Amino acid sequence: MNRSPLGRTLSARRRLLGITCLGALAALLAPTLATAQSWPSKPVTWVVPFPAGGGTDAFARPLTAVLSRQLGMQVIIDNKGGAGGNVGASVAAKATPDGYTWFMGAVHHAIAPSMYPRLDYNLQSDFVPVALIAKVPQVIVVNPQRVQAANLAEFLALVKKNPGRFNYGSAGNGTSHHLAGELFKLQTQTFITHIPYRGAGPALQDLIAGQMDIMFDGLGSSANHIKGGRIKALAVAGETRAPGFADLPTTAEAGLKGYEVATWYGLWAPKGTPKEAIDRMTAELGVAFASKEIKDIWTKLGADAPNLSGKAFGDFVGSEIKRWGDVVKASGAKLD
């Protein structure tokens, strides 16, 4: 059927309008598609808020090595220790949210709001929760030359007989190491002196060197030193034995019921980070956690490969903030 000149003109205009609309839509989607396809186009930085050698580092280094291979771009660790991990958290919170700065924090950052009343960052409003990286039980470790106890029962008898004689080190005020020690003192009615360090790494070095007696440490950072005989593990703080440490008894088995403390590590992005970058990072973490390489390393460090990301991880962090706030209140823990 032949169209009139007017019909042909209207049809041409409709086609032109359709092409124009498609062009406009493509222009709107271009930045999103470009981000999804091109990220990362340069090295990515993970801010680790503790010195090298601590538990956060023990998990961050092998994981970022795997992610670097998967992404085809280097993932760099930037250690920024101080104030129980709060210096690094503050730096990460203020970073440009372009997908190239991420924050690997820990349980310490869920404790911080209860211990530091004037933090210049908010873990829940200044960051986007990405994923849980690892969760490991804490372990009671001692320098075997300074604390001569074969098991937890002997250790308890020793500290009860000698109040104030022994000291314990932590990764800093308000960290899980600090609160684990205070909770231990509260539940056992004992007194040991707290010595805060700038991170678990420096504290561990002093424990190994015999400059300090005890640590309530994350199993991840103590694992290799325990296996090497440089420090002695008395018990893991929980009701179940840790992966890779089947011979190490739990505090519950040793008679200290209800003393359960875990150290966990997580990844956050500064608020405003492109969703496409967060989605890609989350997906790559899932691939890494499913790999035999990461599973084997996590088992050696006494951890399980996690499966918690996004809102579920954020909800977990919220529950931990409340839990540790209750512990701080009950124990009367204060900044030293």
C-alpha positions as CSV (number, residue, x, y, z in Angstrom):
1,M,0.0,0.0,0.0
2,N,1.4,3.4,-1.0
3,R,1.7,5.9,1.8
4,S,0.8,9.6,1.3
5,P,3.7,12.1,1.5
6,L,2.4,13.1,4.9
7,G,2.4,9.5,6.2
8,R,6.0,9.0,4.9
9,T,7.1,12.2,6.7
10,L,5.5,11.1,10.0
11,S,7.0,7.7,9.8
12,A,10.5,9.2,9.2
13,R,10.0,11.5,12.1
14,R,9.1,8.6,14.4
15,R,12.2,6.7,13.3
16,L,14.3,9.8,13.9
17,L,12.7,10.3,17.4
18,G,13.4,6.6,18.2
19,I,17.0,6.9,17.2
20,T,17.4,10.1,19.2
21,C,15.8,8.4,22.3
22,L,18.1,5.4,22.0
23,G,21.1,7.7,21.7
24,A,20.1,9.6,24.8
25,L,19.6,6.3,26.7
26,A,23.0,5.1,25.6
27,A,24.5,8.3,26.7
28,L,22.9,8.0,30.2
29,L,24.1,4.3,30.5
30,A,27.6,4.9,29.2
31,P,29.2,5.9,32.5
32,T,27.6,2.9,34.3
33,L,28.7,0.5,31.5
34,A,32.1,2.0,31.4
35,T,32.5,1.6,35.2
36,A,31.4,-2.0,35.1
37,Q,33.6,-2.9,32.2
38,S,36.7,-0.9,33.0
39,W,37.0,-1.1,36.8
40,P,39.7,-1.5,37.9
41,S,41.7,0.5,35.4
42,K,44.5,1.2,37.9
43,P,45.9,-0.3,41.2
44,V,43.4,-0.7,44.1
45,T,44.3,0.2,47.7
46,W,43.1,-1.6,50.8
47,V,43.6,0.4,53.9
48,V,44.6,-1.9,56.7
49,P,44.4,0.0,60.0
50,F,47.1,-1.9,61.9
51,P,50.9,-2.4,61.5
52,A,52.1,-5.3,59.4
53,G,52.4,-8.7,61.2
54,G,49.0,-8.7,63.0
55,G,45.8,-10.7,62.3
56,T,44.4,-8.3,59.8
57,D,47.6,-8.6,57.7
58,A,47.6,-12.4,58.0
59,F,44.3,-12.5,56.0
60,A,44.7,-9.4,53.9
61,R,48.0,-10.3,52.3
62,P,47.1,-13.7,50.8
63,L,43.6,-12.5,49.8
64,T,44.8,-9.4,48.0
65,A,47.4,-11.5,46.2
66,V,44.7,-13.7,44.9
67,L,42.4,-10.8,44.0
68,S,45.3,-9.1,42.1
69,R,45.5,-12.1,39.8
70,Q,41.7,-12.3,39.4
71,L,41.3,-8.6,38.6
72,G,44.4,-8.3,36.5
73,M,45.3,-5.3,38.5
74,Q,47.4,-5.0,41.7
75,V,45.6,-4.7,45.0
76,I,47.9,-2.8,47.4
77,I,47.9,-2.9,51.2
78,D,48.3,0.4,53.0
79,N,49.0,-0.2,56.7
80,K,47.9,2.8,58.8
81,G,48.1,1.8,62.5
82,G,47.2,3.8,65.6
83,A,44.5,4.4,68.1
84,G,43.2,0.8,68.1
85,G,42.6,0.9,64.4
86,N,40.8,4.2,64.4
87,V,43.4,6.2,62.5
88,G,43.2,4.0,59.5
89,A,39.4,3.9,59.6
90,S,39.3,7.7,59.7
91,V,41.6,7.9,56.7
92,A,39.5,5.4,54.7
93,A,36.2,7.1,55.6
94,K,37.5,10.4,54.1
95,A,39.0,8.8,51.0
96,T,37.6,9.7,47.5
97,P,34.8,7.1,46.9
98,D,35.9,6.2,43.4
99,G,36.3,2.4,43.9
100,Y,40.0,2.6,44.4
101,T,40.2,2.8,48.2
102,W,38.7,0.1,50.4
103,F,38.8,-0.5,54.1
104,M,39.6,-3.8,55.8
105,G,38.6,-3.4,59.4
106,A,37.9,-5.8,62.2
107,V,35.8,-6.5,65.3
108,H,37.8,-3.7,66.9
109,H,35.8,-1.2,64.9
110,A,32.5,-2.6,66.3
111,I,33.9,-2.0,69.8
112,A,35.3,1.5,69.1
113,P,32.0,3.4,69.4
114,S,31.7,2.2,73.0
115,M,35.3,3.0,73.9
116,Y,36.0,6.2,72.0
117,P,33.2,8.8,72.5
118,R,34.6,11.2,69.9
119,L,35.4,9.2,66.8
120,D,35.5,11.3,63.6
121,Y,34.0,8.6,61.5
122,N,30.9,6.3,61.8
123,L,31.3,2.7,60.7
124,Q,27.7,2.4,59.8
125,S,27.0,5.7,58.0
126,D,30.4,6.5,56.4
127,F,31.0,3.1,54.9
128,V,29.1,0.6,52.7
129,P,29.5,-3.0,54.1
130,V,30.9,-5.3,51.5
131,A,31.8,-8.7,53.0
132,L,33.0,-10.6,55.9
133,I,36.6,-11.7,55.2
134,A,37.3,-14.2,58.0
135,K,36.1,-15.1,61.5
136,V,38.5,-16.9,63.9
137,P,38.2,-17.7,67.6
138,Q,40.5,-15.8,70.0
139,V,43.2,-17.9,71.8
140,I,44.8,-17.4,75.2
141,V,48.6,-17.5,74.5
142,V,51.5,-17.1,76.9
143,N,55.3,-16.8,76.8
144,P,56.2,-20.2,78.2
145,Q,59.3,-18.9,79.9
146,R,57.4,-16.2,81.8
147,V,54.2,-18.1,82.4
148,Q,54.8,-21.7,83.4
149,A,51.4,-23.3,83.0
150,A,50.7,-26.5,81.0
151,N,47.0,-25.8,80.6
152,L,44.2,-23.2,81.4
153,A,43.5,-24.6,84.8
154,E,47.1,-24.2,85.9
155,F,47.2,-20.7,84.4
156,L,44.0,-19.7,86.3
157,A,45.5,-21.0,89.6
158,L,48.7,-19.0,88.9
159,V,47.1,-15.7,88.2
160,K,44.7,-16.0,91.1
161,K,47.6,-16.7,93.4
162,N,49.6,-13.7,92.0
163,P,47.2,-10.8,91.4
164,G,48.9,-8.0,89.5
165,R,52.1,-10.0,88.8
166,F,51.3,-10.7,85.1
167,N,50.5,-8.4,82.2
168,Y,48.7,-8.9,78.9
169,G,49.2,-7.1,75.6
170,S,46.7,-5.9,73.1
171,A,46.5,-4.4,69.7
172,G,45.4,-1.2,71.4
173,N,42.8,0.3,73.6
174,G,39.3,-0.8,72.7
175,T,40.4,-3.7,70.5
176,S,39.0,-7.2,70.8
177,H,42.3,-8.2,72.5
178,H,41.7,-5.6,75.2
179,L,38.0,-6.4,75.7
180,A,38.8,-10.2,75.7
181,G,41.2,-9.6,78.6
182,E,38.8,-7.5,80.5
183,L,36.0,-10.1,80.0
184,F,38.4,-12.8,81.2
185,K,39.2,-10.8,84.3
186,L,35.5,-10.2,85.0
187,Q,34.5,-13.8,84.6
188,T,37.5,-15.3,86.5
189,Q,37.7,-12.6,89.2
190,T,41.4,-12.2,88.5
191,F,43.7,-9.1,87.9
192,I,46.3,-8.8,85.2
193,T,47.6,-5.5,83.9
194,H,46.7,-4.3,80.4
195,I,49.5,-3.0,78.1
196,P,48.2,-1.5,74.8
197,Y,50.3,-1.6,71.7
198,R,49.8,0.0,68.2
199,G,48.8,-3.3,66.8
200,A,48.8,-7.1,67.3
201,G,52.1,-7.5,65.4
202,P,54.2,-5.4,67.8
203,A,52.4,-7.0,70.8
204,L,53.1,-10.5,69.6
205,Q,56.8,-9.6,69.0
206,D,57.1,-8.5,72.6
207,L,55.3,-11.7,73.8
208,I,57.7,-13.9,71.8
209,A,60.7,-11.9,73.0
210,G,59.7,-12.3,76.7
211,Q,58.8,-8.6,77.3
212,M,55.2,-9.5,78.1
213,D,53.4,-12.4,79.6
214,I,50.0,-13.1,78.0
215,M,47.8,-12.2,75.0
216,F,44.2,-12.8,74.2
217,D,44.9,-12.9,70.4
218,G,43.1,-13.8,67.2
219,L,44.1,-17.3,66.2
220,G,45.0,-16.0,62.8
221,S,48.0,-13.9,63.9
222,S,49.2,-16.4,66.6
223,A,48.8,-19.6,64.5
224,N,52.3,-19.8,63.0
225,H,54.0,-18.8,66.3
226,I,52.0,-21.5,68.1
227,K,53.0,-24.1,65.6
228,G,56.6,-22.9,65.7
229,G,56.7,-23.3,69.5
230,R,57.5,-19.6,70.1
231,I,54.4,-19.1,72.3
232,K,52.2,-21.6,74.1
233,A,48.4,-21.8,73.4
234,L,46.3,-22.7,76.4
235,A,42.8,-22.7,74.9
236,V,40.6,-21.2,72.2
237,A,37.9,-18.9,73.5
238,G,34.8,-20.8,72.5
239,E,32.7,-24.0,72.6
240,T,34.1,-25.7,69.4
241,R,37.7,-26.4,68.4
242,A,39.2,-24.4,65.6
243,P,39.9,-25.7,62.1
244,G,43.5,-26.8,61.8
245,F,43.9,-26.9,65.6
246,A,42.0,-30.1,66.6
247,D,44.3,-30.7,69.6
248,L,43.8,-27.3,71.2
249,P,41.1,-27.5,73.8
250,T,38.4,-24.8,74.1
251,T,37.8,-22.6,77.2
252,A,34.5,-24.4,77.7
253,E,36.3,-27.8,77.8
254,A,38.8,-26.4,80.3
255,G,36.0,-25.3,82.6
256,L,35.6,-21.7,81.7
257,K,32.0,-21.8,80.5
258,G,30.5,-18.8,78.6
259,Y,33.8,-17.3,77.7
260,E,33.5,-17.0,73.9
261,V,35.4,-14.3,71.9
262,A,36.0,-14.3,68.2
263,T,38.0,-11.9,66.0
264,W,36.5,-11.2,62.7
265,Y,37.7,-9.1,59.7
266,G,35.6,-7.4,57.1
267,L,35.8,-5.2,54.0
268,W,34.0,-1.9,53.6
269,A,33.9,0.8,50.8
270,P,33.7,4.5,51.5
271,K,30.1,5.8,51.2
272,G,29.5,6.9,47.6
273,T,31.6,4.2,46.0
274,P,30.1,3.2,42.6
275,K,27.8,0.2,43.0
276,E,29.4,-1.5,40.0
277,A,32.8,-1.5,41.7
278,I,31.2,-2.9,44.9
279,D,29.4,-5.6,43.0
280,R,32.5,-6.6,41.1
281,M,34.6,-6.7,44.3
282,T,31.9,-8.8,46.0
283,A,31.8,-11.3,43.1
284,E,35.6,-11.6,43.0
285,L,35.7,-12.2,46.8
286,G,33.2,-15.0,46.3
287,V,35.5,-16.6,43.7
288,A,38.5,-16.2,45.9
289,F,36.8,-17.8,49.0
290,A,35.8,-20.8,46.8
291,S,39.4,-21.4,45.7
292,K,41.4,-24.2,47.3
293,E,44.3,-21.8,47.9
294,I,42.3,-19.5,50.2
295,K,40.4,-22.4,51.9
296,D,43.7,-24.0,52.7
297,I,45.3,-20.8,54.1
298,W,42.2,-20.0,56.1
299,T,42.2,-23.5,57.6
300,K,45.9,-23.1,58.6
301,L,44.9,-19.8,60.3
302,G,42.0,-21.5,62.2
303,A,39.3,-19.7,60.1
304,D,36.5,-20.8,57.9
305,A,35.9,-19.3,54.4
306,P,32.9,-16.9,55.1
307,N,29.7,-16.4,53.2
308,L,28.3,-13.1,54.4
309,S,28.1,-9.9,52.3
310,G,26.1,-6.7,51.7
311,K,23.2,-6.1,54.0
312,A,23.6,-9.4,55.8
313,F,27.2,-8.4,56.7
314,G,26.0,-4.9,57.7
315,D,23.3,-6.4,60.0
316,F,26.0,-8.7,61.6
317,V,28.2,-5.6,62.3
318,G,25.2,-3.8,63.9
319,S,24.7,-6.8,66.2
320,E,28.4,-6.8,67.2
321,I,28.3,-3.1,68.0
322,K,25.5,-3.7,70.5
323,R,27.1,-6.9,71.9
324,W,30.4,-5.2,72.6
325,G,28.8,-2.1,74.0
326,D,27.2,-4.4,76.6
327,V,30.6,-6.0,77.4
328,V,32.2,-2.6,77.8
329,K,29.5,-1.5,80.2
330,A,29.5,-4.7,82.2
331,S,33.3,-4.9,82.5
332,G,33.9,-1.2,83.1
333,A,36.7,-1.2,80.5
334,K,38.4,2.1,80.1
335,L,41.1,3.6,77.9
336,D,44.5,3.2,79.5
